[in-house]
Amino acid sequence: MLTHLLRPGVAAYEPPARTLGETILSLAAVSPVRTDVPTSMSNTDTPSGTGVDRGALERYLEEQFGPAESFEATEQDGGSSNRTVFVAWGERELVLRCAPEHDRVPYLLHDVLGEYEMLTALTGTAVPVPQPVASCADTSVLGVPFYLMDRVGGEILGGEEPARFATPGRRQRVGELVIDTLASLHTVEYDSSEVRAVPEGTTAEAVEAHVRNLEDALGTTGRDLGRALEVGEWLREHVPEPPARTLVHGDYKPDNTMMAPSEIPQVAAVLDWEMAGAGNPRADLGWLLNYWSEAADPDPIPPEFEERYGDHELYGTVTEYTREDSTFMAHPSYPSRAELVDRYERRTGIEYRHDRFYRALGLFKLTAICERFYEAYLETPGTAKDTYPMMELIPPVLAERAALVVDGEARL
């Protein structure tokens, strides 16, 4: 993975240059991105098409922080369902977050003000987050609501293992930090009247939302994803009683975790809170476990997939990613999924039940999202992101992974 190891002492919220796998399996930018416009905003240019008015942003910043000798803003490509703009206002390093111009996956959350409120609620708790600075609900300023936060220095945990962590003790500590951070989030005391519910609603409502989303996308793409639909029906028939709600992240995984640039593992910040709120902690944990590989995991590429897509120009790329990307935690020095669960239960007092359901639910949700991406490619190939053509192959692979979980072949 091409990581961004930032110089110590510099505040940064730094979406990494993602690998193919991270780009596909993150809840990535859900709107097609234009490639014919600049993303870097200099002191003299006002870019068209980026959706961020440089002059208006400069006036807002001056009102908030006073005049600055220099101003730079650079929009980042491919990171999240909301847009990210790096801002340098004099010596101050900030990040602006605002909604995309087009919503491709309707039920995903673009409520950046809710994200700001979540960061505010978590500031000062055991959960490391970027410091929120200011928010603006007035759409006359930039055309959409937005907020600003400080940048946080560090390196995204994803793709390849950071070389400085390649010892048994540090590998163990990385796994402990990842699960302890989630446990800390799930045990934060909060006022339910001040925290939004997760956008997908209850667990049963979430299943229906994901099934409808996939069916709607298939209505456009016109292809048969029978394996995925079978998983959807299984989920409908096996919705468990949920535990008491806690604060949840909604997209918690290694590459939304920023490690400090120190030799000793330390979490600098957890990023991308657009799906966060009060929700089902077991779903949050199940989502993470899908990103925690083990050496004994079954091959998710079935013979039928090779027979159908073996001649596809992207077959080799997709199968290599599926089998090898972000699998460093499969090293025996890292905690296993079962060990993560055991540590989580001891730290939270929350029993992780219905593992097959929650891991399958996360993979099914990803299947639906990626089919939406493929739909976007078919409808607007000229403006779709460069990863979208690969979505012809990704949903069948994700559906197979979900089916392996349902069938008990991908064990905890």
Wavefront OBJ file of the C-alpha trace (Angstrom):
o trace
v 0.000 0.000 0.000
v 1.146 3.543 -0.714
v 0.806 5.013 2.723
v 1.072 8.605 3.827
v 3.594 8.720 6.650
v 3.389 12.357 7.630
v 6.173 14.315 9.231
v 5.910 14.295 13.037
v 4.167 17.235 14.603
v 2.048 18.095 11.575
v -1.682 17.861 12.109
v -3.267 15.833 9.359
v -6.404 13.931 8.506
v -4.831 11.983 5.686
v -6.879 9.659 3.480
v -4.193 7.390 2.029
v -3.401 6.668 -1.578
v -5.499 3.534 -1.396
v -4.779 0.166 -2.876
v -7.330 -1.314 -5.228
v -8.769 -3.372 -2.416
v -9.090 -0.507 0.009
v -10.709 1.669 -2.641
v -13.305 -0.961 -3.445
v -14.089 -2.182 0.052
v -14.085 1.111 1.866
v -17.306 3.034 1.888
v -15.682 5.110 -0.735
v -16.791 8.161 -2.648
v -20.284 7.252 -3.775
v -20.533 9.853 -6.517
v -18.869 9.771 -9.916
v -15.787 12.014 -9.938
v -14.950 14.241 -12.873
v -11.428 13.876 -14.201
v -11.388 16.981 -16.401
v -11.180 19.513 -13.583
v -8.354 20.327 -11.168
v -8.632 19.283 -7.545
v -5.927 21.621 -6.275
v -7.064 25.165 -5.532
v -4.242 27.655 -5.721
v -4.288 31.209 -4.414
v -5.337 32.533 -7.791
v -7.551 29.855 -9.349
v -11.198 29.169 -8.727
v -11.821 25.621 -10.033
v -15.050 24.771 -11.736
v -16.693 21.428 -11.021
v -15.105 20.729 -7.654
v -18.182 22.006 -5.850
v -16.089 24.121 -3.459
v -16.034 27.856 -4.144
v -12.550 28.992 -3.222
v -13.487 32.630 -2.819
v -16.441 31.819 -0.582
v -14.320 29.458 1.492
v -11.622 32.083 1.886
v -14.156 34.645 3.118
v -15.583 32.152 5.600
v -12.152 31.271 6.949
v -11.255 34.920 7.407
v -14.479 35.484 9.327
v -13.736 32.494 11.561
v -9.992 32.844 12.128
v -8.996 36.292 10.967
v -6.738 37.122 7.999
v -3.920 34.810 6.885
v -0.862 35.430 4.752
v -1.485 32.310 2.665
v -4.364 30.041 1.747
v -4.372 26.712 -0.038
v -7.111 24.120 -0.498
v -6.749 20.737 -2.165
v -9.679 18.395 -2.735
v -8.835 14.748 -2.120
v -9.919 11.970 -4.450
v -11.314 8.644 -3.321
v -11.712 8.484 0.407
v -15.231 8.494 1.729
v -18.873 9.101 0.959
v -18.327 12.751 1.858
v -15.762 14.948 0.150
v -12.535 15.894 1.880
v -10.593 19.101 1.248
v -7.224 19.841 2.845
v -7.007 23.488 3.869
v -3.933 25.485 4.871
v -4.923 28.830 6.400
v -1.616 30.455 7.139
v 0.141 28.130 9.571
v -3.051 26.304 10.469
v -3.722 22.897 8.894
v -7.411 22.000 8.592
v -9.706 19.569 6.841
v -13.059 20.521 5.328
v -15.751 17.875 4.950
v -18.844 18.353 2.794
v -21.351 16.203 0.958
v -20.767 15.006 -2.624
v -22.513 16.610 -5.575
v -24.386 13.390 -6.451
v -25.707 10.631 -4.187
v -25.181 7.228 -5.762
v -26.125 5.027 -2.817
v -29.305 6.625 -1.434
v -29.312 5.253 2.091
v -25.705 6.140 2.863
v -25.341 9.114 5.109
v -24.117 12.485 3.836
v -25.084 14.384 6.979
v -21.750 16.056 7.644
v -23.243 18.128 10.436
v -24.192 14.895 12.178
v -20.605 13.728 11.678
v -19.420 16.989 13.260
v -21.755 16.452 16.211
v -20.377 12.933 16.684
v -16.791 14.204 16.706
v -17.835 16.863 19.208
v -19.513 14.278 21.430
v -16.413 12.065 21.388
v -13.888 14.827 22.033
v -12.328 14.249 25.418
v -13.378 10.582 25.613
v -11.154 7.517 25.307
v -11.930 7.402 21.569
v -9.269 9.319 19.590
v -10.865 11.608 16.988
v -9.826 14.694 15.025
v -10.628 17.926 16.854
v -13.768 19.526 15.370
v -13.295 23.259 14.764
v -16.377 24.807 13.156
v -19.524 23.814 11.264
v -21.786 25.690 8.879
v -25.374 24.759 8.044
v -25.885 27.827 5.828
v -25.926 26.466 2.272
v -25.504 29.978 0.861
v -21.823 29.838 1.872
v -20.563 26.823 -0.118
v -23.790 25.376 -1.511
v -23.834 22.477 0.966
v -23.420 22.127 4.732
v -19.824 21.576 5.792
v -17.516 21.478 8.754
v -13.842 21.954 9.591
v -11.572 19.894 11.805
v -7.877 19.899 12.653
v -5.570 17.572 10.764
v -4.032 14.679 12.683
v -0.594 13.217 12.017
v -0.133 9.519 11.346
v -0.351 6.576 8.972
v -3.418 4.630 7.877
v -3.429 1.000 8.995
v -4.137 -0.902 5.802
v -2.615 -2.515 2.733
v 0.866 -3.588 3.818
v 2.036 -3.933 7.377
v 3.944 -0.881 8.665
v 7.560 -2.076 8.830
v 8.092 -0.670 12.324
v 5.345 -2.946 13.660
v 6.808 -6.172 12.267
v 7.667 -7.775 15.611
v 5.534 -10.251 17.574
v 4.956 -7.848 20.456
v 3.989 -4.902 18.258
v 1.738 -7.015 16.064
v -0.096 -8.200 19.141
v -0.365 -4.631 20.369
v -1.779 -3.375 17.057
v -4.571 -5.935 17.250
v -5.272 -5.033 20.856
v -5.438 -1.328 20.012
v -7.827 -1.889 17.116
v -10.304 -3.850 19.239
v -9.806 -1.751 22.376
v -10.656 1.411 20.454
v -13.914 -0.117 19.261
v -14.652 -1.311 22.792
v -14.042 2.206 24.094
v -16.527 3.603 21.603
v -19.177 1.054 22.570
v -18.838 1.927 26.259
v -18.993 5.728 25.974
v -21.885 7.100 28.002
v -24.152 9.306 25.888
v -27.452 11.149 25.930
v -29.789 9.494 23.420
v -31.567 12.814 22.883
v -28.324 14.378 21.683
v -27.041 11.599 19.428
v -28.657 10.593 16.164
v -29.669 7.019 15.450
v -27.707 5.232 12.756
v -29.079 6.022 9.275
v -30.036 2.427 8.496
v -32.483 2.150 11.393
v -32.975 -1.091 13.292
v -31.215 -4.307 12.292
v -34.339 -5.583 10.517
v -34.741 -2.246 8.720
v -31.089 -2.375 7.685
v -31.538 -5.805 6.107
v -34.539 -4.572 4.121
v -32.676 -1.420 3.059
v -29.700 -3.412 1.740
v -31.913 -5.965 -0.046
v -33.906 -3.191 -1.728
v -30.712 -1.399 -2.664
v -29.313 -4.488 -4.356
v -32.583 -5.276 -6.117
v -32.837 -1.688 -7.383
v -29.291 -1.820 -8.731
v -29.900 -5.186 -10.417
v -32.946 -3.658 -12.074
v -30.524 -1.391 -13.927
v -27.515 -3.663 -14.412
v -29.796 -6.479 -15.529
v -27.596 -9.302 -14.349
v -28.069 -12.351 -12.169
v -26.543 -12.272 -8.689
v -28.485 -15.224 -7.394
v -25.899 -16.070 -4.746
v -26.250 -12.586 -3.244
v -30.035 -12.706 -3.289
v -29.930 -16.055 -1.479
v -27.838 -14.437 1.251
v -30.343 -11.593 1.430
v -33.201 -14.016 1.990
v -31.205 -15.849 4.660
v -30.596 -12.557 6.451
v -34.304 -11.733 6.326
v -35.104 -15.082 7.941
v -32.458 -14.860 10.662
v -32.655 -11.318 12.047
v -31.754 -11.672 15.745
v -32.916 -9.631 18.679
v -30.450 -6.741 18.913
v -28.551 -5.816 22.064
v -28.937 -2.464 23.786
v -27.812 0.384 21.578
v -24.406 1.965 21.986
v -22.497 4.553 20.030
v -21.264 2.867 16.835
v -18.960 3.894 14.020
v -20.678 2.137 11.127
v -17.504 1.655 9.062
v -14.873 0.688 11.624
v -11.953 -1.170 10.060
v -8.150 -0.966 9.913
v -7.986 1.556 7.082
v -10.209 3.971 8.991
v -7.696 3.772 11.828
v -4.748 6.162 11.794
v -1.673 5.051 13.706
v 0.643 7.619 15.251
v 4.080 7.891 13.576
v 5.793 6.547 16.705
v 7.729 3.287 16.859
v 5.414 1.958 19.564
v 1.882 1.328 18.209
v -0.608 4.004 19.187
v -3.931 5.020 17.591
v -3.801 8.690 16.605
v -7.391 8.977 15.374
v -10.364 7.073 14.027
v -11.629 8.571 10.771
v -14.765 8.690 8.598
v -17.699 9.013 11.016
v -20.457 9.640 8.465
v -22.262 6.394 9.338
v -21.892 6.807 13.095
v -24.646 7.159 15.661
v -26.510 5.105 18.224
v -26.885 1.588 16.875
v -26.116 -2.124 17.149
v -22.619 -2.781 18.535
v -22.615 -6.371 17.260
v -23.028 -5.124 13.702
v -20.075 -2.777 14.243
v -17.903 -5.653 15.474
v -19.048 -7.995 12.714
v -18.114 -5.360 10.135
v -14.580 -5.116 11.549
v -14.140 -8.894 11.603
v -14.732 -9.025 7.838
v -11.547 -6.987 7.438
v -9.447 -9.115 9.794
v -7.941 -11.906 7.699
v -6.729 -15.284 8.918
v -4.468 -17.790 7.191
v -7.133 -20.510 7.320
v -9.814 -18.436 5.575
v -11.299 -20.236 2.537
v -10.554 -19.027 -0.966
v -13.452 -16.727 -1.941
v -12.861 -17.312 -5.673
v -15.010 -20.338 -6.621
v -14.401 -22.324 -9.840
v -17.658 -20.936 -11.236
v -16.275 -17.411 -10.979
v -13.183 -18.315 -12.993
v -15.341 -20.055 -15.612
v -17.507 -16.945 -15.986
v -14.940 -14.167 -15.703
v -11.587 -15.845 -16.390
v -11.225 -14.061 -19.733
v -12.156 -10.654 -18.306
v -9.318 -8.143 -18.607
v -9.583 -7.332 -14.893
v -9.870 -10.910 -13.653
v -6.230 -11.157 -12.573
v -6.300 -7.814 -10.788
v -9.473 -8.557 -8.871
v -8.497 -12.086 -7.852
v -5.037 -10.944 -6.717
v -6.576 -8.182 -4.609
v -9.177 -10.527 -3.156
v -6.621 -13.097 -2.094
v -3.708 -10.898 -1.035
v -4.625 -7.294 -0.241
v -4.632 -6.101 3.383
v -3.993 -9.592 4.726
v -0.975 -8.808 6.909
v -3.014 -9.530 10.046
v -3.139 -13.190 8.989
v 0.401 -13.483 10.397
v 0.271 -15.713 13.495
v 1.680 -12.919 15.674
v -1.547 -10.966 15.253
v -4.579 -11.839 17.389
v -7.136 -14.073 15.709
v -10.736 -12.982 15.182
v -11.794 -15.160 18.102
v -9.179 -13.527 20.316
v -10.391 -10.080 19.292
v -13.949 -11.060 20.180
v -12.884 -12.472 23.539
v -11.010 -9.277 24.414
v -13.939 -7.156 23.244
v -16.434 -9.059 25.385
v -14.232 -8.772 28.460
v -13.772 -5.026 28.006
v -17.387 -4.161 27.158
v -19.521 -6.773 28.871
v -21.355 -7.162 25.540
v -21.671 -10.744 24.316
v -20.975 -11.092 20.595
v -23.746 -13.432 19.491
v -25.003 -14.378 15.980
v -21.593 -14.040 14.350
v -22.680 -15.555 11.027
v -25.522 -13.068 10.741
v -23.494 -9.963 11.478
v -20.531 -10.813 9.269
v -22.821 -11.861 6.428
v -24.827 -8.667 6.874
v -21.706 -6.548 6.437
v -20.608 -8.403 3.311
v -24.100 -8.265 1.835
v -24.201 -4.522 2.432
v -20.895 -4.162 0.558
v -22.281 -6.274 -2.283
v -25.219 -3.903 -2.678
v -23.002 -0.819 -2.551
v -20.597 -2.175 -5.162
v -23.466 -3.118 -7.466
v -24.542 0.517 -7.175
v -21.048 1.507 -8.260
v -21.345 -0.796 -11.286
v -24.732 0.744 -12.041
v -23.087 4.187 -11.989
v -20.450 2.972 -14.440
v -23.034 1.607 -16.872
v -25.120 4.785 -16.706
v -22.307 7.357 -16.903
v -19.063 5.644 -17.959
v -17.459 8.927 -18.962
v -17.652 10.423 -15.483
v -17.504 7.339 -13.254
v -14.530 6.726 -10.998
v -11.746 4.643 -12.501
v -12.464 1.766 -10.097
v -16.082 1.375 -11.207
v -15.404 -0.948 -14.199
v -14.047 -3.471 -11.698
v -17.439 -3.567 -10.040
v -18.595 -5.993 -12.690
v -16.498 -8.585 -10.846
v -16.476 -7.433 -7.224
v -20.134 -8.055 -6.205
v -20.017 -11.754 -7.182
v -16.856 -12.171 -5.077
v -18.411 -10.407 -2.085
v -21.564 -12.490 -2.431
v -19.441 -15.638 -2.366
v -17.664 -14.443 0.767
v -21.026 -13.768 2.412
v -22.265 -17.218 1.418
v -19.149 -18.839 2.917
v -19.958 -17.124 6.200
v -23.618 -18.170 6.067
v -22.635 -21.778 5.266
v -20.251 -21.869 8.214
v -17.133 -22.336 6.069
v -15.538 -19.004 7.108
v -15.514 -19.550 10.828
v -14.898 -17.069 13.565
l 1 2 3 4 5 6 7 8 9 10 11 12 13 14 15 16 17 18 19 20 21 22 23 24 25 26 27 28 29 30 31 32 33 34 35 36 37 38 39 40 41 42 43 44 45 46 47 48 49 50 51 52 53 54 55 56 57 58 59 60 61 62 63 64 65 66 67 68 69 70 71 72 73 74 75 76 77 78 79 80 81 82 83 84 85 86 87 88 89 90 91 92 93 94 95 96 97 98 99 100 101 102 103 104 105 106 107 108 109 110 111 112 113 114 115 116 117 118 119 120 121 122 123 124 125 126 127 128 129 130 131 132 133 134 135 136 137 138 139 140 141 142 143 144 145 146 147 148 149 150 151 152 153 154 155 156 157 158 159 160 161 162 163 164 165 166 167 168 169 170 171 172 173 174 175 176 177 178 179 180 181 182 183 184 185 186 187 188 189 190 191 192 193 194 195 196 197 198 199 200 201 202 203 204 205 206 207 208 209 210 211 212 213 214 215 216 217 218 219 220 221 222 223 224 225 226 227 228 229 230 231 232 233 234 235 236 237 238 239 240 241 242 243 244 245 246 247 248 249 250 251 252 253 254 255 256 257 258 259 260 261 262 263 264 265 266 267 268 269 270 271 272 273 274 275 276 277 278 279 280 281 282 283 284 285 286 287 288 289 290 291 292 293 294 295 296 297 298 299 300 301 302 303 304 305 306 307 308 309 310 311 312 313 314 315 316 317 318 319 320 321 322 323 324 325 326 327 328 329 330 331 332 333 334 335 336 337 338 339 340 341 342 343 344 345 346 347 348 349 350 351 352 353 354 355 356 357 358 359 360 361 362 363 364 365 366 367 368 369 370 371 372 373 374 375 376 377 378 379 380 381 382 383 384 385 386 387 388 389 390 391 392 393 394 395 396 397 398 399 400 401 402 403 404 405 406 407 408 409 410 411 412
